[in-house]
Amino acid sequence: MVKLNIAIIGFGRVGGACALALRHADELALAGVVRCPSSPMKLRDPLGGVPVVTHVRDLKRVDMALICVPAGAVLGVARELLQAQIPIVECAVLEGHTLERHYSAIGDAARHHSVPAIVGAGWNPGILPLFEGAFTTLVPDGYTKRTNRPGAGLHHTEAAESIQGVKGALATETRDTQGQLARYVYVELEKSIKGSAGTSLEAVKAALAADPLFVGEQTCVFEVDSIAALEEEERGILLERVGTERTGAHAALLLEGRFDVPTFTARVMVDAAKCIPSLKPGAHRYSLWG
């Protein structure tokens, strides 16, 4: 079976998640990553062997592209790729009339160049509206409530953040198989003084071990590049659809989940890419084609 070669345009959190997802896609292969010239041209393992270029034309063969750049840049990138006869999958997070104009512009370019494109292939827009639509179909007379939830179980800890040289810290608690409480602390060190005396990770571990709050409890301390990025991970959602008296029996539907949005977005984009060969020229909104 000949695999389709996929280029990833942009290598932020979504682009990185797409690269990892493509490693497990039987029908698809990662042709390479396109980054701006100021970005590193070498990826970390396990993607160390993936070609990194500054323009898609520098890759040997590209059958389609996953656009993973900021929303405001998606349309310009999409038009350039479609003009080069490269089918695209995009996931721009836009709303309302702005989103509709965005889809219309991509559709015009895709038809003009006779190339297929899939738009809205992400979590939202993408999968979430499909869930909401299914709930409304099943419970047509009622109301829907959507609640976004923050990262599961992570909270700021003053004990760690008060240590000199710690820029920010998050902690969580869990119990092991024997029921013993264990704490996990994630710290971001000040970059300007990182590595100086008293601000190493080992110094932070020692300070926490001496803190009365942590005495006698198993505590694991990890250094992270960004506490803000960590807080964005493992987001959750609670989606409720409640019927009214007009429906007869009071129907109610509930969807609760916790997940990493970039990972879900990448999986949707990869799923969409598999459908590109069967589509006619023009823009197609993502759906669960199966």
Salt bridges, closest charged atoms under 4 A:
GLU27 OE1 - LYS274 NZ 3.93
ASP63 OD2 - ARG61 NH2 2.66
GLU80 OE2 - HIS55 NE2 2.77
GLU90 OE1 - HIS102 NE2 2.87
GLU100 OE1 - ARG285 NH2 2.67
ASP108 OD1 - ARG111 NH2 2.59
GLU132 OE2 - ARG146 NH2 2.78
ASP141 OD2 - ARG246 NE 3.67
GLU161 OE2 - HIS156 ND1 2.76
GLU173 OE2 - HIS155 NE2 3.04
GLU173 OE2 - ARG183 NH1 3.19
GLU188 OE2 - LYS167 NZ 3.59
GLU188 OE2 - LYS191 NZ 3.71
GLU202 OE2 - LYS205 NZ 3.61
GLU217 OE1 - ARG183 NE 2.37
GLU223 OE2 - LYS194 NZ 2.75
GLU231 OE2 - HIS156 NE2 2.95
GLU232 OE2 - ARG235 NH2 3.06
GLU233 OE2 - ARG13 NH2 3.93
GLU256 OE2 - ARG149 NH1 2.43
ASP260 OD1 - ARG13 NH2 3.15
